[in-house]
């Protein structure tokens, strides 16, 4: 029955499962890498700004500029622009693995800005209290900054994940596979409205699940 349903849309169950797997692979691998890089960038900004405990204007200016420059480039243009860099890292310009590079470059600065705002919302008195107790920079980050901002950070990752999901759909333009590639190749190019509608519904379901999970964990964190 399910197979007949997908055949009626010009595809197959196996193909749909593969596309879903490719989308999840691109989403979560690039999200993990982008989150790590984004956290490093955000912490660097917070520590080196004019009110930071490691005030350093050149470092702050450099990181801040990188974030602003990358965020100002639309993902489709960014994806094509860094193709030589992508080939240097993974050995190819096209495919699911190749898409991880532009996806990570796209999401890291975006998350960095969200994380920075989360850290800046922390009461400065907490940081001053940590310093008065003789805490090192690492201890301040690990035991004060991250725990205090945890709920907000979860919501930031949730927001970033939803934005990244849209980018994985656009990554279909370089043959990255996934639900977006299915919509472009078998939906748009063949004028298959039913398939395009189905892929839109799948993406909407993904977004609802991601947002619900993010809200749940953020709520639990903030009410402990």
Buried (B, 14 or more C-beta within 10 A) or exposed (E): EEEEEBEEBEBEEEEBEBBBEBBBBBBEBBBEBBBEBBBBBBBBBBBBBEEBBEEBEEBBEEBBEBBEEBBEBEBBEBBEEBBEEBBEBBEEBBBBBBBBBBBBBBBBBBBBBBBBBBBBEBEEEBBEEBBEEEBEEEEBBEEBBBEBBBBBBBBBBBBBBBBBBEBBBBBBBBBBBBBBBBBBBBBBEEEBEEBBEBBBEBBEEBBEEBBEEBEEBBEEBEEE
